Amino acid sequence: MVERKYRVYRDEATQPLPISVLIQAANRFHCNIYMEVGSKQYNMKNYEECQSGVQGVNKICVLCFDGSDEQEAEGRFLTLFGGQSKAV
């Protein structure tokens, strides 16, 4: 399992990533992808689970990838979060 801790943030010029983009990206991979925010864990392949936890500003989150293509999935999510996150 690969785990990476990030602070997800945005400023006035940056719009948050739509949940649909994150879910579509997660569904391209066979591995399990979770985002942990505080004590809650969200399955990135399930809209209802991640709807409230992903859109916030200035949150510390842990991205978890578990499965055969976890490295590729991690790379894709890092690209998606690009200017909206930094390693903690």
PyMOL Python script that loads the backbone (N, CA, C, O; Angstrom):
from pymol import cmd

cmd.read_pdbstr("""\
ATOM      1  N   MET A   1       0.836  -1.173   0.000  1.00  0.00           N
ATOM      2  CA  MET A   1       0.000   0.000   0.000  1.00  0.00           C
ATOM      3  C   MET A   1       0.885   1.242   0.000  1.00  0.00           C
ATOM      4  O   MET A   1       1.896   1.298   0.700  1.00  0.00           O
ATOM      5  N   VAL A   2       0.493   2.232  -0.792  1.00  0.00           N
ATOM      6  CA  VAL A   2       1.192   3.504  -0.861  1.00  0.00           C
ATOM      7  C   VAL A   2       0.339   4.544  -0.163  1.00  0.00           C
ATOM      8  O   VAL A   2      -0.856   4.657  -0.438  1.00  0.00           O
ATOM      9  N   GLU A   3       0.944   5.305   0.740  1.00  0.00           N
ATOM     10  CA  GLU A   3       0.246   6.395   1.421  1.00  0.00           C
ATOM     11  C   GLU A   3       1.069   7.669   1.268  1.00  0.00           C
ATOM     12  O   GLU A   3       2.287   7.660   1.446  1.00  0.00           O
ATOM     13  N   ARG A   4       0.394   8.760   0.938  1.00  0.00           N
ATOM     14  CA  ARG A   4       1.039  10.062   0.846  1.00  0.00           C
ATOM     15  C   ARG A   4       0.188  11.081   1.583  1.00  0.00           C
ATOM     16  O   ARG A   4      -1.035  11.094   1.439  1.00  0.00           O
ATOM     17  N   LYS A   5       0.824  11.930   2.368  1.00  0.00           N
ATOM     18  CA  LYS A   5       0.115  12.948   3.147  1.00  0.00           C
ATOM     19  C   LYS A   5       0.291  14.293   2.451  1.00  0.00           C
ATOM     20  O   LYS A   5       1.407  14.690   2.114  1.00  0.00           O
ATOM     21  N   TYR A   6      -0.826  14.988   2.241  1.00  0.00           N
ATOM     22  CA  TYR A   6      -0.811  16.271   1.546  1.00  0.00           C
ATOM     23  C   TYR A   6      -1.700  17.278   2.243  1.00  0.00           C
ATOM     24  O   TYR A   6      -2.654  16.919   2.932  1.00  0.00           O
ATOM     25  N   ARG A   7      -1.372  18.538   2.053  1.00  0.00           N
ATOM     26  CA  ARG A   7      -2.277  19.620   2.431  1.00  0.00           C
ATOM     27  C   ARG A   7      -2.927  20.068   1.123  1.00  0.00           C
ATOM     28  O   ARG A   7      -2.252  20.532   0.205  1.00  0.00           O
ATOM     29  N   VAL A   8      -4.245  19.921   1.058  1.00  0.00           N
ATOM     30  CA  VAL A   8      -4.992  20.350  -0.117  1.00  0.00           C
ATOM     31  C   VAL A   8      -5.481  21.755   0.163  1.00  0.00           C
ATOM     32  O   VAL A   8      -6.102  22.009   1.195  1.00  0.00           O
ATOM     33  N   TYR A   9      -5.202  22.669  -0.752  1.00  0.00           N
ATOM     34  CA  TYR A   9      -5.546  24.068  -0.545  1.00  0.00           C
ATOM     35  C   TYR A   9      -5.935  24.692  -1.874  1.00  0.00           C
ATOM     36  O   TYR A   9      -5.700  24.121  -2.939  1.00  0.00           O
ATOM     37  N   ARG A  10      -6.522  25.852  -1.797  1.00  0.00           N
ATOM     38  CA  ARG A  10      -6.768  26.649  -2.990  1.00  0.00           C
ATOM     39  C   ARG A  10      -6.849  28.110  -2.578  1.00  0.00           C
ATOM     40  O   ARG A  10      -7.180  28.441  -1.439  1.00  0.00           O
ATOM     41  N   ASP A  11      -6.542  28.963  -3.527  1.00  0.00           N
ATOM     42  CA  ASP A  11      -6.680  30.392  -3.280  1.00  0.00           C
ATOM     43  C   ASP A  11      -7.870  30.904  -4.090  1.00  0.00           C
ATOM     44  O   ASP A  11      -8.601  30.109  -4.681  1.00  0.00           O
ATOM     45  N   GLU A  12      -8.072  32.234  -4.122  1.00  0.00           N
ATOM     46  CA  GLU A  12      -9.224  32.777  -4.833  1.00  0.00           C
ATOM     47  C   GLU A  12      -9.183  32.485  -6.329  1.00  0.00           C
ATOM     48  O   GLU A  12     -10.233  32.405  -6.966  1.00  0.00           O
ATOM     49  N   ALA A  13      -8.003  32.325  -6.897  1.00  0.00           N
ATOM     50  CA  ALA A  13      -7.876  32.102  -8.337  1.00  0.00           C
ATOM     51  C   ALA A  13      -8.019  30.634  -8.731  1.00  0.00           C
ATOM     52  O   ALA A  13      -8.112  30.327  -9.919  1.00  0.00           O
ATOM     53  N   THR A  14      -8.038  29.734  -7.773  1.00  0.00           N
ATOM     54  CA  THR A  14      -8.068  28.301  -8.057  1.00  0.00           C
ATOM     55  C   THR A  14      -9.410  27.701  -7.668  1.00  0.00           C
ATOM     56  O   THR A  14      -9.852  27.830  -6.526  1.00  0.00           O
ATOM     57  N   GLN A  15     -10.044  27.054  -8.613  1.00  0.00           N
ATOM     58  CA  GLN A  15     -11.303  26.369  -8.334  1.00  0.00           C
ATOM     59  C   GLN A  15     -11.004  24.957  -7.850  1.00  0.00           C
ATOM     60  O   GLN A  15     -10.033  24.349  -8.299  1.00  0.00           O
ATOM     61  N   PRO A  16     -11.821  24.422  -6.940  1.00  0.00           N
ATOM     62  CA  PRO A  16     -11.600  23.040  -6.497  1.00  0.00           C
ATOM     63  C   PRO A  16     -11.864  22.069  -7.633  1.00  0.00           C
ATOM     64  O   PRO A  16     -12.651  22.353  -8.536  1.00  0.00           O
ATOM     65  N   LEU A  17     -11.204  20.930  -7.584  1.00  0.00           N
ATOM     66  CA  LEU A  17     -11.444  19.896  -8.585  1.00  0.00           C
ATOM     67  C   LEU A  17     -12.856  19.344  -8.424  1.00  0.00           C
ATOM     68  O   LEU A  17     -13.286  19.061  -7.306  1.00  0.00           O
ATOM     69  N   PRO A  18     -13.573  19.189  -9.523  1.00  0.00           N
ATOM     70  CA  PRO A  18     -14.890  18.566  -9.412  1.00  0.00           C
ATOM     71  C   PRO A  18     -14.756  17.119  -8.936  1.00  0.00           C
ATOM     72  O   PRO A  18     -13.828  16.412  -9.329  1.00  0.00           O
ATOM     73  N   ILE A  19     -15.673  16.697  -8.105  1.00  0.00           N
ATOM     74  CA  ILE A  19     -15.653  15.327  -7.601  1.00  0.00           C
ATOM     75  C   ILE A  19     -15.718  14.344  -8.754  1.00  0.00           C
ATOM     76  O   ILE A  19     -15.085  13.290  -8.707  1.00  0.00           O
ATOM     77  N   SER A  20     -16.473  14.674  -9.784  1.00  0.00           N
ATOM     78  CA  SER A  20     -16.608  13.761 -10.929  1.00  0.00           C
ATOM     79  C   SER A  20     -15.264  13.480 -11.589  1.00  0.00           C
ATOM     80  O   SER A  20     -15.033  12.368 -12.063  1.00  0.00           O
ATOM     81  N   VAL A  21     -14.373  14.470 -11.627  1.00  0.00           N
ATOM     82  CA  VAL A  21     -13.039  14.270 -12.210  1.00  0.00           C
ATOM     83  C   VAL A  21     -12.240  13.277 -11.365  1.00  0.00           C
ATOM     84  O   VAL A  21     -11.565  12.398 -11.900  1.00  0.00           O
ATOM     85  N   LEU A  22     -12.323  13.424 -10.049  1.00  0.00           N
ATOM     86  CA  LEU A  22     -11.602  12.520  -9.155  1.00  0.00           C
ATOM     87  C   LEU A  22     -12.151  11.097  -9.247  1.00  0.00           C
ATOM     88  O   LEU A  22     -11.389  10.131  -9.264  1.00  0.00           O
ATOM     89  N   ILE A  23     -13.462  10.978  -9.306  1.00  0.00           N
ATOM     90  CA  ILE A  23     -14.082   9.657  -9.385  1.00  0.00           C
ATOM     91  C   ILE A  23     -13.742   8.986 -10.713  1.00  0.00           C
ATOM     92  O   ILE A  23     -13.429   7.796 -10.737  1.00  0.00           O
ATOM     93  N   GLN A  24     -13.797   9.725 -11.812  1.00  0.00           N
ATOM     94  CA  GLN A  24     -13.437   9.166 -13.114  1.00  0.00           C
ATOM     95  C   GLN A  24     -11.985   8.701 -13.122  1.00  0.00           C
ATOM     96  O   GLN A  24     -11.673   7.635 -13.653  1.00  0.00           O
ATOM     97  N   ALA A  25     -11.100   9.499 -12.533  1.00  0.00           N
ATOM     98  CA  ALA A  25      -9.688   9.111 -12.467  1.00  0.00           C
ATOM     99  C   ALA A  25      -9.518   7.847 -11.634  1.00  0.00           C
ATOM    100  O   ALA A  25      -8.778   6.942 -12.019  1.00  0.00           O
ATOM    101  N   ALA A  26     -10.198   7.782 -10.496  1.00  0.00           N
ATOM    102  CA  ALA A  26     -10.081   6.613  -9.621  1.00  0.00           C
ATOM    103  C   ALA A  26     -10.591   5.352 -10.316  1.00  0.00           C
ATOM    104  O   ALA A  26     -10.015   4.276 -10.156  1.00  0.00           O
ATOM    105  N   ASN A  27     -11.657   5.484 -11.076  1.00  0.00           N
ATOM    106  CA  ASN A  27     -12.247   4.321 -11.740  1.00  0.00           C
ATOM    107  C   ASN A  27     -11.406   3.789 -12.893  1.00  0.00           C
ATOM    108  O   ASN A  27     -11.697   2.710 -13.410  1.00  0.00           O
ATOM    109  N   ARG A  28     -10.389   4.501 -13.303  1.00  0.00           N
ATOM    110  CA  ARG A  28      -9.492   4.015 -14.355  1.00  0.00           C
ATOM    111  C   ARG A  28      -8.518   2.951 -13.844  1.00  0.00           C
ATOM    112  O   ARG A  28      -7.880   2.254 -14.633  1.00  0.00           O
ATOM    113  N   PHE A  29      -8.412   2.834 -12.545  1.00  0.00           N
ATOM    114  CA  PHE A  29      -7.428   1.936 -11.947  1.00  0.00           C
ATOM    115  C   PHE A  29      -8.117   0.802 -11.203  1.00  0.00           C
ATOM    116  O   PHE A  29      -9.247   0.938 -10.735  1.00  0.00           O
ATOM    117  N   HIS A  30      -7.413  -0.318 -11.106  1.00  0.00           N
ATOM    118  CA  HIS A  30      -7.950  -1.487 -10.410  1.00  0.00           C
ATOM    119  C   HIS A  30      -7.742  -1.412  -8.901  1.00  0.00           C
ATOM    120  O   HIS A  30      -8.456  -2.068  -8.142  1.00  0.00           O
ATOM    121  N   CYS A  31      -6.771  -0.619  -8.466  1.00  0.00           N
ATOM    122  CA  CYS A  31      -6.467  -0.557  -7.035  1.00  0.00           C
ATOM    123  C   CYS A  31      -7.538   0.212  -6.278  1.00  0.00           C
ATOM    124  O   CYS A  31      -8.313   0.968  -6.863  1.00  0.00           O
ATOM    125  N   ASN A  32      -7.567   0.006  -4.978  1.00  0.00           N
ATOM    126  CA  ASN A  32      -8.447   0.777  -4.100  1.00  0.00           C
ATOM    127  C   ASN A  32      -7.797   2.127  -3.842  1.00  0.00           C
ATOM    128  O   ASN A  32      -6.591   2.206  -3.607  1.00  0.00           O
ATOM    129  N   ILE A  33      -8.592   3.187  -3.887  1.00  0.00           N
ATOM    130  CA  ILE A  33      -8.078   4.538  -3.666  1.00  0.00           C
ATOM    131  C   ILE A  33      -8.953   5.200  -2.613  1.00  0.00           C
ATOM    132  O   ILE A  33     -10.168   5.316  -2.771  1.00  0.00           O
ATOM    133  N   TYR A  34      -8.308   5.630  -1.537  1.00  0.00           N
ATOM    134  CA  TYR A  34      -9.016   6.271  -0.437  1.00  0.00           C
ATOM    135  C   TYR A  34      -8.356   7.597  -0.110  1.00  0.00           C
ATOM    136  O   TYR A  34      -7.153   7.773  -0.299  1.00  0.00           O
ATOM    137  N   MET A  35      -9.155   8.522   0.380  1.00  0.00           N
ATOM    138  CA  MET A  35      -8.633   9.764   0.916  1.00  0.00           C
ATOM    139  C   MET A  35      -9.080   9.836   2.367  1.00  0.00           C
ATOM    140  O   MET A  35     -10.268   9.732   2.672  1.00  0.00           O
ATOM    141  N   GLU A  36      -8.116  10.014   3.249  1.00  0.00           N
ATOM    142  CA  GLU A  36      -8.418  10.167   4.665  1.00  0.00           C
ATOM    143  C   GLU A  36      -8.289  11.640   5.018  1.00  0.00           C
ATOM    144  O   GLU A  36      -7.255  12.263   4.774  1.00  0.00           O
ATOM    145  N   VAL A  37      -9.350  12.186   5.594  1.00  0.00           N
ATOM    146  CA  VAL A  37      -9.357  13.570   6.068  1.00  0.00           C
ATOM    147  C   VAL A  37      -9.786  13.511   7.519  1.00  0.00           C
ATOM    148  O   VAL A  37     -10.919  13.141   7.828  1.00  0.00           O
ATOM    149  N   GLY A  38      -8.882  13.876   8.401  1.00  0.00           N
ATOM    150  CA  GLY A  38      -9.169  13.744   9.828  1.00  0.00           C
ATOM    151  C   GLY A  38      -9.369  12.278  10.161  1.00  0.00           C
ATOM    152  O   GLY A  38      -8.528  11.441   9.833  1.00  0.00           O
ATOM    153  N   SER A  39     -10.469  11.971  10.804  1.00  0.00           N
ATOM    154  CA  SER A  39     -10.737  10.587  11.186  1.00  0.00           C
ATOM    155  C   SER A  39     -11.639   9.869  10.179  1.00  0.00           C
ATOM    156  O   SER A  39     -12.030   8.723  10.401  1.00  0.00           O
ATOM    157  N   LYS A  40     -11.967  10.538   9.082  1.00  0.00           N
ATOM    158  CA  LYS A  40     -12.871   9.947   8.090  1.00  0.00           C
ATOM    159  C   LYS A  40     -12.107   9.469   6.867  1.00  0.00           C
ATOM    160  O   LYS A  40     -11.106  10.060   6.463  1.00  0.00           O
ATOM    161  N   GLN A  41     -12.605   8.386   6.289  1.00  0.00           N
ATOM    162  CA  GLN A  41     -11.998   7.812   5.093  1.00  0.00           C
ATOM    163  C   GLN A  41     -13.047   7.790   3.986  1.00  0.00           C
ATOM    164  O   GLN A  41     -14.188   7.385   4.207  1.00  0.00           O
ATOM    165  N   TYR A  42     -12.647   8.230   2.791  1.00  0.00           N
ATOM    166  CA  TYR A  42     -13.553   8.319   1.658  1.00  0.00           C
ATOM    167  C   TYR A  42     -13.045   7.459   0.515  1.00  0.00           C
ATOM    168  O   TYR A  42     -11.885   7.566   0.117  1.00  0.00           O
ATOM    169  N   ASN A  43     -13.905   6.614  -0.008  1.00  0.00           N
ATOM    170  CA  ASN A  43     -13.592   5.794  -1.170  1.00  0.00           C
ATOM    171  C   ASN A  43     -13.701   6.702  -2.388  1.00  0.00           C
ATOM    172  O   ASN A  43     -14.783   7.215  -2.675  1.00  0.00           O
ATOM    173  N   MET A  44     -12.608   6.908  -3.106  1.00  0.00           N
ATOM    174  CA  MET A  44     -12.583   7.838  -4.219  1.00  0.00           C
ATOM    175  C   MET A  44     -13.333   7.319  -5.441  1.00  0.00           C
ATOM    176  O   MET A  44     -13.434   8.025  -6.445  1.00  0.00           O
ATOM    177  N   LYS A  45     -13.856   6.109  -5.376  1.00  0.00           N
ATOM    178  CA  LYS A  45     -14.650   5.564  -6.473  1.00  0.00           C
ATOM    179  C   LYS A  45     -16.145   5.674  -6.194  1.00  0.00           C
ATOM    180  O   LYS A  45     -16.961   5.219  -6.997  1.00  0.00           O
ATOM    181  N   ASN A  46     -16.507   6.271  -5.069  1.00  0.00           N
ATOM    182  CA  ASN A  46     -17.906   6.348  -4.650  1.00  0.00           C
ATOM    183  C   ASN A  46     -18.294   7.802  -4.405  1.00  0.00           C
ATOM    184  O   ASN A  46     -17.769   8.444  -3.494  1.00  0.00           O
ATOM    185  N   TYR A  47     -19.204   8.315  -5.212  1.00  0.00           N
ATOM    186  CA  TYR A  47     -19.602   9.722  -5.132  1.00  0.00           C
ATOM    187  C   TYR A  47     -20.141  10.101  -3.754  1.00  0.00           C
ATOM    188  O   TYR A  47     -19.745  11.118  -3.184  1.00  0.00           O
ATOM    189  N   GLU A  48     -21.033   9.291  -3.230  1.00  0.00           N
ATOM    190  CA  GLU A  48     -21.664   9.621  -1.952  1.00  0.00           C
ATOM    191  C   GLU A  48     -20.644   9.693  -0.814  1.00  0.00           C
ATOM    192  O   GLU A  48     -20.766  10.531   0.079  1.00  0.00           O
ATOM    193  N   GLU A  49     -19.650   8.825  -0.847  1.00  0.00           N
ATOM    194  CA  GLU A  49     -18.656   8.811   0.231  1.00  0.00           C
ATOM    195  C   GLU A  49     -17.725  10.007   0.188  1.00  0.00           C
ATOM    196  O   GLU A  49     -17.371  10.548   1.236  1.00  0.00           O
ATOM    197  N   CYS A  50     -17.325  10.428  -0.991  1.00  0.00           N
ATOM    198  CA  CYS A  50     -16.303  11.481  -1.048  1.00  0.00           C
ATOM    199  C   CYS A  50     -16.867  12.874  -1.283  1.00  0.00           C
ATOM    200  O   CYS A  50     -16.101  13.837  -1.290  1.00  0.00           O
ATOM    201  N   GLN A  51     -18.147  13.019  -1.471  1.00  0.00           N
ATOM    202  CA  GLN A  51     -18.745  14.310  -1.786  1.00  0.00           C
ATOM    203  C   GLN A  51     -18.398  15.397  -0.767  1.00  0.00           C
ATOM    204  O   GLN A  51     -17.989  16.488  -1.164  1.00  0.00           O
ATOM    205  N   SER A  52     -18.543  15.141   0.493  1.00  0.00           N
ATOM    206  CA  SER A  52     -18.316  16.181   1.491  1.00  0.00           C
ATOM    207  C   SER A  52     -16.865  16.320   1.920  1.00  0.00           C
ATOM    208  O   SER A  52     -16.478  17.387   2.396  1.00  0.00           O
ATOM    209  N   GLY A  53     -16.056  15.298   1.774  1.00  0.00           N
ATOM    210  CA  GLY A  53     -14.702  15.340   2.306  1.00  0.00           C
ATOM    211  C   GLY A  53     -13.641  15.889   1.389  1.00  0.00           C
ATOM    212  O   GLY A  53     -12.546  16.215   1.847  1.00  0.00           O
ATOM    213  N   VAL A  54     -13.930  16.004   0.102  1.00  0.00           N
ATOM    214  CA  VAL A  54     -12.893  16.356  -0.864  1.00  0.00           C
ATOM    215  C   VAL A  54     -12.888  17.849  -1.187  1.00  0.00           C
ATOM    216  O   VAL A  54     -11.845  18.384  -1.565  1.00  0.00           O
ATOM    217  N   GLN A  55     -14.005  18.525  -1.050  1.00  0.00           N
ATOM    218  CA  GLN A  55     -14.121  19.883  -1.552  1.00  0.00           C
ATOM    219  C   GLN A  55     -13.596  20.969  -0.620  1.00  0.00           C
ATOM    220  O   GLN A  55     -13.569  22.133  -1.019  1.00  0.00           O
ATOM    221  N   GLY A  56     -13.188  20.654   0.571  1.00  0.00           N
ATOM    222  CA  GLY A  56     -12.772  21.680   1.517  1.00  0.00           C
ATOM    223  C   GLY A  56     -11.459  22.346   1.175  1.00  0.00           C
ATOM    224  O   GLY A  56     -10.702  21.877   0.324  1.00  0.00           O
ATOM    225  N   VAL A  57     -11.210  23.426   1.840  1.00  0.00           N
ATOM    226  CA  VAL A  57      -9.997  24.208   1.640  1.00  0.00           C
ATOM    227  C   VAL A  57      -9.065  23.994   2.822  1.00  0.00           C
ATOM    228  O   VAL A  57      -9.513  23.865   3.961  1.00  0.00           O
ATOM    229  N   ASN A  58      -7.779  23.958   2.549  1.00  0.00           N
ATOM    230  CA  ASN A  58      -6.754  23.863   3.592  1.00  0.00           C
ATOM    231  C   ASN A  58      -6.949  22.663   4.508  1.00  0.00           C
ATOM    232  O   ASN A  58      -6.957  22.803   5.731  1.00  0.00           O
ATOM    233  N   LYS A  59      -7.102  21.518   3.930  1.00  0.00           N
ATOM    234  CA  LYS A  59      -7.247  20.295   4.701  1.00  0.00           C
ATOM    235  C   LYS A  59      -6.003  19.437   4.535  1.00  0.00           C
ATOM    236  O   LYS A  59      -5.398  19.398   3.464  1.00  0.00           O
ATOM    237  N   ILE A  60      -5.633  18.753   5.606  1.00  0.00           N
ATOM    238  CA  ILE A  60      -4.589  17.749   5.523  1.00  0.00           C
ATOM    239  C   ILE A  60      -5.289  16.448   5.168  1.00  0.00           C
ATOM    240  O   ILE A  60      -6.259  16.063   5.821  1.00  0.00           O
ATOM    241  N   CYS A  61      -4.808  15.780   4.149  1.00  0.00           N
ATOM    242  CA  CYS A  61      -5.421  14.517   3.765  1.00  0.00           C
ATOM    243  C   CYS A  61      -4.324  13.503   3.463  1.00  0.00           C
ATOM    244  O   CYS A  61      -3.185  13.859   3.163  1.00  0.00           O
ATOM    245  N   VAL A  62      -4.695  12.255   3.549  1.00  0.00           N
ATOM    246  CA  VAL A  62      -3.796  11.160   3.205  1.00  0.00           C
ATOM    247  C   VAL A  62      -4.437  10.422   2.044  1.00  0.00           C
ATOM    248  O   VAL A  62      -5.574   9.960   2.139  1.00  0.00           O
ATOM    249  N   LEU A  63      -3.706  10.315   0.958  1.00  0.00           N
ATOM    250  CA  LEU A  63      -4.168   9.539  -0.189  1.00  0.00           C
ATOM    251  C   LEU A  63      -3.596   8.139  -0.044  1.00  0.00           C
ATOM    252  O   LEU A  63      -2.387   7.978   0.121  1.00  0.00           O
ATOM    253  N   CYS A  64      -4.447   7.128  -0.103  1.00  0.00           N
ATOM    254  CA  CYS A  64      -4.043   5.728   0.046  1.00  0.00           C
ATOM    255  C   CYS A  64      -4.356   4.969  -1.226  1.00  0.00           C
ATOM    256  O   CYS A  64      -5.479   5.023  -1.728  1.00  0.00           O
ATOM    257  N   PHE A  65      -3.380   4.272  -1.740  1.00  0.00           N
ATOM    258  CA  PHE A  65      -3.526   3.468  -2.948  1.00  0.00           C
ATOM    259  C   PHE A  65      -3.127   2.050  -2.598  1.00  0.00           C
ATOM    260  O   PHE A  65      -2.036   1.826  -2.075  1.00  0.00           O
ATOM    261  N   ASP A  66      -3.996   1.087  -2.880  1.00  0.00           N
ATOM    262  CA  ASP A  66      -3.723  -0.290  -2.508  1.00  0.00           C
ATOM    263  C   ASP A  66      -4.155  -1.216  -3.635  1.00  0.00           C
ATOM    264  O   ASP A  66      -5.349  -1.409  -3.867  1.00  0.00           O
ATOM    265  N   GLY A  67      -3.177  -1.790  -4.337  1.00  0.00           N
ATOM    266  CA  GLY A  67      -3.486  -2.723  -5.407  1.00  0.00           C
ATOM    267  C   GLY A  67      -2.376  -2.793  -6.434  1.00  0.00           C
ATOM    268  O   GLY A  67      -1.307  -2.207  -6.260  1.00  0.00           O
ATOM    269  N   SER A  68      -2.644  -3.514  -7.499  1.00  0.00           N
ATOM    270  CA  SER A  68      -1.609  -3.815  -8.488  1.00  0.00           C
ATOM    271  C   SER A  68      -1.107  -2.589  -9.241  1.00  0.00           C
ATOM    272  O   SER A  68       0.061  -2.561  -9.628  1.00  0.00           O
ATOM    273  N   ASP A  69      -1.928  -1.589  -9.461  1.00  0.00           N
ATOM    274  CA  ASP A  69      -1.502  -0.410 -10.214  1.00  0.00           C
ATOM    275  C   ASP A  69      -1.460   0.849  -9.343  1.00  0.00           C
ATOM    276  O   ASP A  69      -1.745   1.949  -9.817  1.00  0.00           O
ATOM    277  N   GLU A  70      -1.108   0.679  -8.084  1.00  0.00           N
ATOM    278  CA  GLU A  70      -1.110   1.795  -7.132  1.00  0.00           C
ATOM    279  C   GLU A  70      -0.126   2.899  -7.507  1.00  0.00           C
ATOM    280  O   GLU A  70      -0.411   4.075  -7.281  1.00  0.00           O
ATOM    281  N   GLN A  71       1.018   2.546  -8.072  1.00  0.00           N
ATOM    282  CA  GLN A  71       1.999   3.567  -8.460  1.00  0.00           C
ATOM    283  C   GLN A  71       1.455   4.461  -9.568  1.00  0.00           C
ATOM    284  O   GLN A  71       1.621   5.680  -9.520  1.00  0.00           O
ATOM    285  N   GLU A  72       0.814   3.869 -10.555  1.00  0.00           N
ATOM    286  CA  GLU A  72       0.229   4.640 -11.646  1.00  0.00           C
ATOM    287  C   GLU A  72      -0.902   5.530 -11.140  1.00  0.00           C
ATOM    288  O   GLU A  72      -1.023   6.684 -11.552  1.00  0.00           O
ATOM    289  N   ALA A  73      -1.730   4.990 -10.245  1.00  0.00           N
ATOM    290  CA  ALA A  73      -2.835   5.767  -9.680  1.00  0.00           C
ATOM    291  C   ALA A  73      -2.305   6.949  -8.872  1.00  0.00           C
ATOM    292  O   ALA A  73      -2.837   8.055  -8.963  1.00  0.00           O
ATOM    293  N   GLU A  74      -1.272   6.716  -8.092  1.00  0.00           N
ATOM    294  CA  GLU A  74      -0.678   7.799  -7.311  1.00  0.00           C
ATOM    295  C   GLU A  74      -0.190   8.912  -8.236  1.00  0.00           C
ATOM    296  O   GLU A  74      -0.430  10.090  -7.970  1.00  0.00           O
ATOM    297  N   GLY A  75       0.483   8.550  -9.301  1.00  0.00           N
ATOM    298  CA  GLY A  75       0.976   9.545 -10.257  1.00  0.00           C
ATOM    299  C   GLY A  75      -0.146  10.359 -10.869  1.00  0.00           C
ATOM    300  O   GLY A  75      -0.013  11.571 -11.039  1.00  0.00           O
ATOM    301  N   ARG A  76      -1.240   9.714 -11.198  1.00  0.00           N
ATOM    302  CA  ARG A  76      -2.387  10.412 -11.794  1.00  0.00           C
ATOM    303  C   ARG A  76      -2.997  11.397 -10.799  1.00  0.00           C
ATOM    304  O   ARG A  76      -3.315  12.527 -11.170  1.00  0.00           O
ATOM    305  N   PHE A  77      -3.163  10.990  -9.557  1.00  0.00           N
ATOM    306  CA  PHE A  77      -3.765  11.881  -8.568  1.00  0.00           C
ATOM    307  C   PHE A  77      -2.842  13.042  -8.231  1.00  0.00           C
ATOM    308  O   PHE A  77      -3.317  14.150  -7.982  1.00  0.00           O
ATOM    309  N   LEU A  78      -1.562  12.818  -8.219  1.00  0.00           N
ATOM    310  CA  LEU A  78      -0.629  13.919  -7.973  1.00  0.00           C
ATOM    311  C   LEU A  78      -0.711  14.938  -9.100  1.00  0.00           C
ATOM    312  O   LEU A  78      -0.618  16.142  -8.863  1.00  0.00           O
ATOM    313  N   THR A  79      -0.886  14.452 -10.330  1.00  0.00           N
ATOM    314  CA  THR A  79      -1.057  15.347 -11.467  1.00  0.00           C
ATOM    315  C   THR A  79      -2.362  16.133 -11.335  1.00  0.00           C
ATOM    316  O   THR A  79      -2.391  17.338 -11.586  1.00  0.00           O
ATOM    317  N   LEU A  80      -3.430  15.457 -10.945  1.00  0.00           N
ATOM    318  CA  LEU A  80      -4.724  16.135 -10.786  1.00  0.00           C
ATOM    319  C   LEU A  80      -4.665  17.229  -9.730  1.00  0.00           C
ATOM    320  O   LEU A  80      -5.163  18.334  -9.945  1.00  0.00           O
ATOM    321  N   PHE A  81      -4.054  16.921  -8.585  1.00  0.00           N
ATOM    322  CA  PHE A  81      -3.996  17.905  -7.508  1.00  0.00           C
ATOM    323  C   PHE A  81      -2.938  18.963  -7.771  1.00  0.00           C
ATOM    324  O   PHE A  81      -2.992  20.045  -7.187  1.00  0.00           O
ATOM    325  N   GLY A  82      -1.975  18.671  -8.640  1.00  0.00           N
ATOM    326  CA  GLY A  82      -0.954  19.603  -9.082  1.00  0.00           C
ATOM    327  C   GLY A  82      -0.737  20.825  -8.226  1.00  0.00           C
ATOM    328  O   GLY A  82      -0.067  20.745  -7.197  1.00  0.00           O
ATOM    329  N   GLY A  83      -1.282  21.948  -8.623  1.00  0.00           N
ATOM    330  CA  GLY A  83      -1.088  23.214  -7.919  1.00  0.00           C
ATOM    331  C   GLY A  83      -1.944  23.378  -6.689  1.00  0.00           C
ATOM    332  O   GLY A  83      -1.899  24.425  -6.042  1.00  0.00           O
ATOM    333  N   GLN A  84      -2.740  22.350  -6.343  1.00  0.00           N
ATOM    334  CA  GLN A  84      -3.632  22.482  -5.198  1.00  0.00           C
ATOM    335  C   GLN A  84      -3.155  21.696  -3.987  1.00  0.00           C
ATOM    336  O   GLN A  84      -3.873  21.616  -2.991  1.00  0.00           O
ATOM    337  N   SER A  85      -1.966  21.117  -4.046  1.00  0.00           N
ATOM    338  CA  SER A  85      -1.511  20.354  -2.896  1.00  0.00           C
ATOM    339  C   SER A  85       0.000  20.471  -2.748  1.00  0.00           C
ATOM    340  O   SER A  85       0.714  20.833  -3.683  1.00  0.00           O
ATOM    341  N   LYS A  86       0.455  20.158  -1.564  1.00  0.00           N
ATOM    342  CA  LYS A  86       1.891  20.050  -1.328  1.00  0.00           C
ATOM    343  C   LYS A  86       2.106  18.974  -0.269  1.00  0.00           C
ATOM    344  O   LYS A  86       1.273  18.770   0.613  1.00  0.00           O
ATOM    345  N   ALA A  87       3.231  18.301  -0.377  1.00  0.00           N
ATOM    346  CA  ALA A  87       3.535  17.230   0.578  1.00  0.00           C
ATOM    347  C   ALA A  87       3.716  17.816   1.965  1.00  0.00           C
ATOM    348  O   ALA A  87       4.225  18.925   2.127  1.00  0.00           O
ATOM    349  N   VAL A  88       3.291  17.053   2.963  1.00  0.00           N
ATOM    350  CA  VAL A  88       3.420  17.485   4.370  1.00  0.00           C
ATOM    351  C   VAL A  88       4.455  16.606   5.029  1.00  0.00           C
ATOM    352  O   VAL A  88       4.742  16.773   6.214  1.00  0.00           O
TER     353      VAL A  88
END
""", "prot")
cmd.dss("prot")
cmd.show_as("cartoon", "prot")
cmd.util.cbc("prot")
cmd.orient("prot")
